[in-house]
Amino acid sequence: MRRLWWVLLLLLAAAPALAEEALRPGGEALVKAVVDGDTVVLESAVMGANQVRLVGIQAPKLPLGRRNFPTWPLAAESKKALENLALGRTVTLSFGGGDKDRHGRLLAHLTRPDGTWVQGEMLKKGMARVYSFADNRTRVAAMLALEAEARAARRGIWGLRFYAVRTPRELFSWIGTFQLVEGKVLKAARVKGRVYLNFGDDWKTDFTVTLGAPVRRMFRKAGTDPLSLEGKRIRVRGWLKRYNGPMIEATHPEQIEVLADQSGALPGQ
């Protein structure tokens, strides 16, 4: 266990400076229903909305009426875990970025009266993974650490191939899905203001991470120039698209974690 926490400290030390850990209070409400592993329904409206999307995490998905949508492995178990944590309990809502998503759902952190942080518990149990956005980055550092602990212990989703961390060479069959990918950046280049992190010799077919000019400025403000990632091993998370080869577009620094090398030293040491 001591070795695990040392690895987590190394990963967090290598990551770019993360967003401020400041949350805005949003009131209290009773959870009257659980939709799935990351969505609940409140008994009374808060800020005009009754449904809450647990910001910062993504749980295995249920079809929920969507035609031809497959149930992700452990979706029912994830929903049950959230029911055990929150159903029938009064929770405190806190906000760290945008208040609502495009569906009108609240984007909140939930805390029980006993101090239990619901997102943290779902990550700790391996019943969700970190899923952050450029306008909602608060507490991501803590969430990444909890996810890493569960992943190392192969808890919940981390024991299944469906949720495994991928290598750059196995991504073509996963286009259109949210993935975690680990690999070495062979080349970092800036072309017309956009940065490309290439993981293979042929940028037309190999995996690439791309960042627009505004995002690059966000990275630099957080203490990392994306061009400095050349030659480093990173873990990137996001939705896989096909642009020439497989591609993830990074929109904020927390999508990319700089990894320690096999000797345990941080890159550059």
C-alpha positions in Angstrom: 0.0 0.0 0.0 2.9 2.4 0.8 4.3 1.7 -2.6 0.9 2.5 -4.3 0.7 5.9 -2.6 4.2 6.7 -3.6 3.3 6.0 -7.2 0.2 8.2 -6.9 2.3 11.1 -5.5 4.7 10.7 -8.4 1.9 10.9 -10.9 0.4 14.0 -9.3 3.7 15.7 -9.1 4.3 15.1 -12.8 0.9 16.4 -13.8 0.3 20.1 -14.7 -1.0 22.4 -12.0 -4.6 21.7 -11.7 -7.6 24.0 -11.3 -8.3 25.7 -7.9 -10.0 23.4 -5.4 -12.8 25.9 -4.7 -16.4 24.8 -4.6 -19.5 27.0 -4.4 -22.3 25.9 -2.1 -25.5 25.0 -3.8 -27.9 24.0 -1.0 -29.3 20.7 0.2 -31.9 18.2 -1.2 -33.1 14.7 -0.7 -32.2 12.1 -3.4 -35.5 10.4 -4.3 -34.3 8.3 -7.3 -31.1 7.1 -9.0 -31.1 7.0 -12.7 -27.7 5.3 -13.3 -24.3 5.3 -11.7 -23.7 9.1 -12.2 -27.2 10.6 -12.2 -29.7 11.2 -9.5 -33.1 12.8 -9.1 -33.8 15.3 -6.3 -37.1 15.5 -4.4 -37.1 19.3 -4.6 -35.6 21.5 -7.3 -32.3 23.3 -6.9 -31.7 26.2 -9.2 -34.8 25.1 -11.2 -33.6 21.6 -11.8 -34.4 18.2 -10.2 -31.8 16.0 -11.9 -28.1 16.0 -11.0 -25.3 14.7 -13.2 -22.4 13.9 -10.8 -19.8 16.2 -12.2 -16.3 14.8 -12.8 -17.1 11.1 -13.2 -18.5 8.8 -15.8 -20.2 5.6 -14.7 -21.0 2.6 -16.9 -24.0 3.5 -19.0 -27.5 1.9 -19.2 -29.6 2.2 -22.4 -32.3 4.4 -20.6 -34.6 4.2 -23.5 -32.0 4.8 -26.2 -32.6 2.6 -29.2 -29.8 0.1 -30.0 -27.7 1.4 -27.1 -25.8 -1.5 -25.5 -25.6 -1.7 -21.7 -22.0 -1.2 -20.6 -20.5 -3.9 -18.3 -21.2 -3.3 -14.6 -23.8 -0.6 -15.3 -26.4 -2.2 -13.0 -23.8 -2.7 -10.3 -22.7 1.0 -10.6 -26.3 2.2 -10.3 -26.7 0.0 -7.2 -23.5 1.4 -5.7 -24.9 4.9 -6.1 -28.2 3.9 -4.6 -26.4 2.6 -1.5 -24.5 5.9 -1.2 -27.2 8.4 -1.9 -30.8 7.1 -2.3 -33.1 8.4 0.4 -30.4 10.7 1.8 -30.2 14.4 2.1 -27.1 15.6 0.2 -25.2 18.9 -0.1 -24.7 20.2 -3.6 -21.5 22.0 -4.5 -20.4 23.5 -7.8 -16.9 24.0 -9.2 -17.6 25.2 -12.7 -20.6 25.3 -15.1 -23.8 24.8 -13.1 -25.8 22.8 -15.8 -25.2 20.7 -18.8 -27.0 21.0 -22.2 -29.8 18.8 -21.0 -30.5 21.1 -18.1 -29.1 18.8 -15.4 -27.2 20.2 -12.5 -23.5 19.5 -12.6 -22.7 19.1 -8.9 -20.5 17.4 -6.3 -22.6 15.6 -3.7 -21.7 15.3 -0.1 -23.6 13.3 2.6 -24.2 14.7 6.1 -21.5 12.4 7.4 -19.0 14.1 5.1 -18.8 11.3 2.5 -18.0 12.7 -0.9 -20.2 10.7 -3.3 -18.0 11.1 -6.4 -15.0 10.0 -4.4 -16.6 6.9 -3.1 -17.8 5.9 -6.6 -14.2 6.2 -7.9 -12.8 4.4 -4.9 -15.1 1.5 -5.5 -14.1 1.3 -9.2 -17.7 2.1 -10.2 -16.8 5.2 -12.3 -13.8 6.9 -13.9 -12.7 10.5 -14.1 -14.5 12.5 -16.8 -13.7 16.2 -16.6 -14.4 19.2 -18.8 -12.7 22.5 -19.6 -15.4 24.4 -17.7 -15.6 22.0 -14.8 -12.1 21.1 -13.5 -12.4 21.5 -9.7 -11.3 18.5 -7.5 -10.0 16.6 -10.6 -6.6 16.0 -8.9 -8.2 14.2 -6.0 -10.4 12.2 -8.3 -7.5 11.1 -10.5 -5.7 9.9 -7.4 -8.8 7.8 -6.2 -9.2 6.4 -9.7 -5.6 5.4 -9.9 -5.9 3.6 -6.5 -8.9 1.6 -7.7 -7.3 0.9 -11.1 -4.1 -0.5 -9.4 -6.3 -2.7 -7.2 -8.4 -3.8 -10.2 -11.6 -2.9 -8.4 -14.9 -2.8 -10.2 -14.6 -1.7 -13.9 -10.8 -1.9 -13.7 -10.9 -5.6 -13.7 -12.6 -5.7 -17.1 -11.1 -5.5 -20.5 -13.9 -3.2 -21.7 -12.5 -0.4 -19.5 -8.8 -1.2 -19.8 -6.2 1.5 -20.5 -5.3 1.1 -24.2 -2.1 1.3 -26.1 -1.9 3.6 -29.2 -1.8 0.5 -31.5 -5.2 -0.9 -30.5 -7.5 2.0 -31.0 -9.1 1.6 -34.4 -11.8 -0.7 -33.0 -12.6 1.8 -30.3 -13.4 4.8 -32.4 -16.4 6.7 -31.1 -15.8 5.6 -27.5 -14.3 7.2 -24.4 -10.9 5.8 -23.6 -7.8 6.1 -21.5 -4.6 5.7 -23.6 -1.0 5.4 -22.5 2.0 5.8 -24.7 5.2 7.7 -25.5 4.9 11.0 -27.4 7.4 10.5 -30.3 6.9 13.9 -31.8 5.2 17.1 -30.6 4.7 19.7 -33.3 2.8 23.0 -33.7 1.1 23.6 -37.1 -0.8 26.8 -37.7 -1.3 27.4 -33.9 -2.5 23.8 -33.3 -0.3 21.3 -31.4 -0.1 17.7 -32.4 1.2 15.0 -30.2 2.1 12.0 -32.4 2.5 8.5 -31.0 3.8 6.9 -34.2 6.0 7.5 -37.2 3.1 8.0 -39.6 0.8 10.9 -38.4 -1.7 9.9 -41.2 -2.5 6.6 -39.6 -1.1 6.5 -36.0 -2.7 7.8 -32.8 -2.6 11.6 -32.3 -3.6 14.0 -29.5 -4.4 17.5 -30.7 -4.8 20.8 -28.9 -6.1 24.1 -30.3 -4.4 27.4 -29.6 -6.7 28.5 -26.7 -6.1 25.1 -25.1 -2.4 25.4 -25.4 -2.6 28.7 -23.5 -4.6 26.9 -20.8 -1.9 24.3 -20.5 0.9 26.9 -20.3 -1.1 28.7 -17.6 -1.2 25.4 -15.7 2.6 25.1 -16.0 3.0 22.8 -19.0 3.8 23.6 -22.6 2.3 20.7 -24.6 5.4 20.8 -26.9 7.5 19.8 -23.9 5.7 16.4 -23.8 7.8 15.1 -26.7 9.7 12.0 -25.5 7.5 11.6 -22.4 5.1 8.8 -21.5 1.6 10.1 -20.9 -1.9 8.9 -20.1 -4.6 10.8 -22.0 -8.3 10.4 -21.7 -11.1 11.5 -24.0 -13.4 10.5 -26.9 -11.7 8.8 -29.7 -12.4 10.2 -33.2 -11.0 9.3 -36.5 -9.0 12.1 -38.1 -6.6 10.3 -40.4 -5.7 7.8 -37.6 -7.3 7.6 -34.1 -7.4 11.0 -32.4 -8.3 12.6 -29.1 -8.8 16.3 -28.9 -7.6 17.6 -25.5 -9.6 20.6 -24.2 -8.0 21.0 -20.8 -4.8 20.0 -18.9 -6.4 17.4 -16.7 -7.0 15.1 -19.6 -3.2 14.4 -19.8 -1.1 12.8 -17.0 2.6 12.7 -17.3 3.8 9.2 -16.1 6.8 8.2 -14.2 9.2 6.0 -16.2 9.9 2.3 -15.4 12.7 3.3 -13.0 10.2 5.2 -10.9 11.9 8.6 -11.7 9.9 11.5 -13.0 10.5 12.5 -16.6 13.5 14.7 -16.8 15.1 13.5 -13.5 
